[in-house]
Amino acid sequence: MNILGEEREESLKIKRSEFIAHLCTVSSMEEAKEYITQVSKEHRNANHNCWAYVVGEKGEHFHSSDNGEPSGSAGKPILSMLQKHDLTNVVAVVTRYFGGVKLGIRGLIDAYSEVTEVAILQSPIEKLCKTQSYEITVSYAQAETFKYKIQQMGVMVGHIDYTDQVTIDITAEENLFLSLESQLENWQNQGSIQYVKKEPATK
């Protein structure tokens, strides 16, 4: 699954109607609904504020609304674009200001799909992955060697605190958990380091 990252907005004019896509990263259905309400208030004079959201680690929770447009012509196309790009924890609201020319069902589906996808592709999306952080305590003499070895494994080195010993924060993605913890355990048993596993996080 992927996540949107930064909030984004895109506007397209199609046969005199203006379509404005607003996309935002959220962590729950409640946050998605709050964002929908917020955008709808900001564009209360628009003809329609159609929306869709997808949330959950595997994108298992999703919903959409045509908000007065013909059934299946707005909410579903927006949702389809979010799912096409394998996005989760995202909400999209597409505001429409009617320009006087009817687009028909097919035209509406194309318009809502296009503006949503253009907004998605506005900047790179990010892969959703579980990460695990560890706090490592190591001597000054071994700190640089440890940093080199850990980076060679593809593990990210974060904050480093130099006191009587060196404390290094490291973060690994899910595919490295087993090999990393096995190596940390070996080094700890050898007396080279001490490590503490922090609370798991999701990126």
C-alpha positions as CSV (number, residue, x, y, z in Angstrom):
1,M,0.0,0.0,0.0
2,N,1.0,3.6,-0.5
3,I,0.3,6.9,1.3
4,L,-0.2,10.3,-0.1
5,G,2.3,12.2,2.1
6,E,1.6,15.9,1.7
7,E,-1.8,17.4,1.2
8,R,-2.5,18.5,-2.3
9,E,-5.0,20.4,-4.5
10,E,-5.6,20.4,-8.2
11,S,-8.2,22.3,-10.4
12,L,-9.4,21.5,-13.9
13,K,-12.0,23.3,-16.1
14,I,-14.0,21.0,-18.2
15,K,-16.8,22.4,-20.4
16,R,-17.0,25.5,-18.2
17,S,-17.4,23.5,-15.0
18,E,-14.6,23.8,-12.5
19,F,-13.5,20.6,-10.7
20,I,-11.2,21.1,-7.6
21,A,-9.7,18.0,-6.1
22,H,-8.6,18.2,-2.4
23,L,-6.5,15.2,-1.1
24,C,-5.3,14.7,2.4
25,T,-3.6,12.0,4.5
26,V,-5.7,10.8,7.4
27,S,-5.3,8.0,10.0
28,S,-8.9,7.1,10.6
29,M,-12.4,7.3,9.2
30,E,-13.2,10.0,11.8
31,E,-10.4,12.2,10.4
32,A,-11.6,11.6,6.9
33,K,-15.1,12.7,7.8
34,E,-13.7,15.8,9.5
35,Y,-11.8,16.7,6.4
36,I,-14.8,16.2,4.2
37,T,-16.8,18.5,6.5
38,Q,-14.1,21.1,6.4
39,V,-13.8,21.2,2.6
40,S,-17.5,21.2,2.2
41,K,-17.8,24.2,4.5
42,E,-15.1,26.1,2.6
43,H,-16.9,25.4,-0.6
44,R,-20.5,25.7,0.6
45,N,-21.5,27.6,-2.5
46,A,-20.3,24.8,-4.8
47,N,-22.9,22.7,-6.6
48,H,-21.3,19.4,-5.3
49,N,-18.6,18.3,-2.9
50,C,-18.2,14.6,-3.8
51,W,-15.8,12.4,-1.9
52,A,-14.1,9.1,-1.2
53,Y,-11.8,7.8,1.5
54,V,-9.7,4.7,2.1
55,V,-8.2,3.8,5.5
56,G,-6.6,0.8,7.1
57,E,-3.2,-0.9,6.9
58,K,-4.5,-2.8,3.9
59,G,-7.0,-0.2,2.7
60,E,-9.8,-2.4,4.1
61,H,-12.2,0.5,5.0
62,F,-13.5,2.7,2.2
63,H,-16.6,4.7,1.3
64,S,-17.7,7.3,-1.2
65,S,-20.5,9.7,-2.0
66,D,-21.9,11.3,-5.1
67,N,-23.3,14.2,-3.1
68,G,-26.1,14.9,-5.5
69,E,-24.4,13.9,-8.8
70,P,-26.0,11.0,-10.7
71,S,-25.5,7.7,-8.9
72,G,-22.0,6.2,-9.6
73,S,-20.8,9.3,-11.5
74,A,-18.6,10.9,-8.9
75,G,-17.8,9.2,-5.6
76,K,-17.0,5.8,-7.2
77,P,-14.7,7.3,-9.9
78,I,-12.8,9.2,-7.1
79,L,-12.5,6.0,-5.0
80,S,-11.4,4.0,-8.0
81,M,-8.5,6.4,-8.6
82,L,-7.4,6.1,-5.0
83,Q,-7.5,2.3,-5.2
84,K,-5.8,2.3,-8.7
85,H,-2.8,3.9,-7.1
86,D,-3.0,1.5,-4.1
87,L,-3.5,4.4,-1.7
88,T,-4.6,4.1,1.9
89,N,-5.1,6.5,4.8
90,V,-6.3,9.1,2.3
91,V,-9.4,11.2,1.7
92,A,-10.3,13.0,-1.5
93,V,-13.0,15.7,-1.9
94,V,-13.8,16.9,-5.4
95,T,-15.6,20.2,-5.5
96,R,-17.6,21.1,-8.6
97,Y,-18.8,24.5,-9.7
98,F,-21.3,23.9,-12.5
99,G,-20.6,26.0,-15.6
100,G,-23.9,25.6,-17.4
101,V,-23.0,22.7,-19.7
102,K,-24.2,19.2,-18.8
103,L,-21.5,16.6,-19.1
104,G,-23.6,13.4,-19.0
105,I,-22.8,10.3,-16.9
106,R,-19.7,9.4,-18.9
107,G,-18.4,12.9,-18.9
108,L,-18.8,13.2,-15.2
109,I,-17.1,9.9,-14.5
110,D,-14.1,11.0,-16.7
111,A,-14.0,14.5,-15.1
112,Y,-14.0,13.2,-11.5
113,S,-11.5,10.5,-12.3
114,E,-9.2,12.8,-14.2
115,V,-9.0,15.6,-11.6
116,T,-8.4,13.1,-8.8
117,E,-5.6,11.3,-10.7
118,V,-3.9,14.6,-11.7
119,A,-3.9,15.5,-8.0
120,I,-2.5,12.1,-7.0
121,L,0.3,12.4,-9.5
122,Q,1.1,16.0,-8.6
123,S,4.0,14.8,-6.4
124,P,5.4,11.4,-5.5
125,I,3.5,9.1,-3.3
126,E,5.2,7.1,-0.5
127,K,5.2,3.4,0.3
128,L,3.4,2.5,3.6
129,C,5.7,0.3,5.6
130,K,6.1,-0.8,9.2
131,T,9.2,0.3,10.9
132,Q,10.9,-0.6,14.2
133,S,13.2,1.7,16.2
134,Y,16.0,0.6,18.6
135,E,18.2,2.5,21.0
136,I,21.8,1.3,20.9
137,T,24.4,1.9,23.6
138,V,28.0,1.4,22.4
139,S,31.5,2.6,23.4
140,Y,33.2,5.5,21.7
141,A,35.8,3.0,20.4
142,Q,33.2,0.9,18.6
143,A,30.7,3.5,17.6
144,E,31.9,4.3,14.1
145,T,32.3,0.6,13.3
146,F,28.8,-0.1,14.5
147,K,27.4,2.8,12.4
148,Y,29.2,1.5,9.3
149,K,28.0,-2.1,9.8
150,I,24.4,-1.1,10.5
151,Q,24.2,1.2,7.5
152,Q,25.6,-1.6,5.3
153,M,22.5,-3.6,6.3
154,G,20.2,-0.9,5.1
155,V,19.2,0.3,8.5
156,M,18.7,4.1,9.1
157,V,20.8,5.8,11.7
158,G,19.0,8.6,13.5
159,H,19.9,10.7,16.6
160,I,23.3,10.1,18.2
161,D,23.9,11.2,21.8
162,Y,27.5,11.4,23.1
163,T,27.8,11.1,26.9
164,D,29.9,8.7,28.8
165,Q,29.0,6.2,26.1
166,V,27.4,6.7,22.6
167,T,23.7,6.2,22.3
168,I,22.5,5.7,18.7
169,D,18.9,5.6,17.5
170,I,18.3,3.3,14.5
171,T,15.2,2.4,12.5
172,A,14.6,-0.6,10.3
173,E,11.8,-1.4,7.8
174,E,9.8,-4.6,8.3
175,N,11.8,-6.8,5.8
176,L,14.9,-6.2,8.0
177,F,13.4,-7.0,11.4
178,L,14.5,-10.6,11.8
179,S,18.0,-10.3,10.4
180,L,18.7,-7.1,12.4
181,E,17.5,-8.4,15.7
182,S,19.5,-11.6,15.3
183,Q,22.6,-9.5,14.7
184,L,21.9,-7.1,17.6
185,E,21.4,-10.1,19.8
186,N,24.8,-11.5,18.7
187,W,26.6,-8.2,19.3
188,Q,24.9,-7.8,22.7
189,N,25.9,-11.4,23.8
190,Q,29.5,-10.5,22.7
191,G,29.4,-7.4,25.0
192,S,29.8,-5.0,22.0
193,I,26.5,-3.2,22.5
194,Q,23.4,-2.9,24.6
195,Y,20.1,-2.4,22.8
196,V,16.5,-1.5,23.7
197,K,13.6,-2.1,21.3
198,K,11.3,0.9,21.1
199,E,7.5,0.9,20.5
200,P,6.7,-0.1,16.9
201,A,5.7,2.6,14.4
202,T,4.0,2.8,11.0
203,K,5.5,5.0,8.4
